[in-house]
Amino acid sequence: MAFFERRTRLDDAMIVENAIWLVGQSGLGAALYYMHKKGISRDVSERVIIGPEYRRSYFRAQAH
């Protein structure tokens, strides 16, 4: 249940979206470091960066 609640939080979704943008600007290491500093767990961070099917867009997250 806690996993589901965390996935629906807009602030976490925005952190992930910012990290995805950061990959293009500063690289993978910077994005992983950013998510770590913002409290996103390492396993979630790696899934987000590796698998695009886990990414949420800002607009989809806003609809919830």
C-alpha positions in Angstrom: 0.0 0.0 0.0 2.8 2.5 0.8 4.3 1.9 -2.6 1.1 2.9 -4.3 0.7 6.0 -2.2 4.2 7.1 -3.0 3.7 6.7 -6.8 0.7 9.0 -6.7 2.4 11.9 -4.9 2.8 14.8 -7.3 5.9 16.1 -5.6 7.7 12.8 -6.1 6.6 12.7 -9.7 8.0 16.1 -10.3 11.3 15.1 -8.7 11.5 12.2 -11.1 10.6 14.4 -14.1 13.3 16.9 -13.1 15.8 14.1 -12.9 14.9 12.8 -16.3 15.5 16.3 -17.7 18.7 16.5 -15.8 20.0 13.3 -17.5 20.0 15.2 -20.8 21.6 18.3 -19.3 24.2 16.9 -16.9 24.3 13.1 -17.2 23.1 10.1 -15.4 25.2 10.6 -12.3 23.8 14.0 -11.7 20.3 12.8 -12.0 20.8 9.9 -9.6 22.5 12.2 -7.1 19.6 14.6 -7.4 17.0 11.9 -6.7 19.0 10.6 -3.8 19.2 14.0 -2.2 15.4 14.5 -2.7 14.7 11.2 -0.9 13.8 8.9 -3.9 15.1 5.4 -3.2 17.9 4.0 -5.3 15.8 1.1 -6.7 13.1 3.5 -7.9 15.7 5.9 -9.3 17.3 3.2 -11.3 14.0 1.9 -12.7 13.0 5.4 -13.7 16.3 6.1 -15.5 16.6 2.7 -17.2 13.0 2.0 -18.1 11.0 4.7 -19.9 7.7 2.8 -19.2 8.1 3.9 -15.6 8.3 7.6 -16.4 5.3 9.7 -15.7 4.7 13.0 -17.5 3.8 16.1 -15.5 0.4 16.2 -17.1 -0.5 12.6 -16.3 0.6 13.1 -12.7 -1.5 16.3 -12.5 -4.7 14.5 -13.6 -4.6 12.3 -10.4 
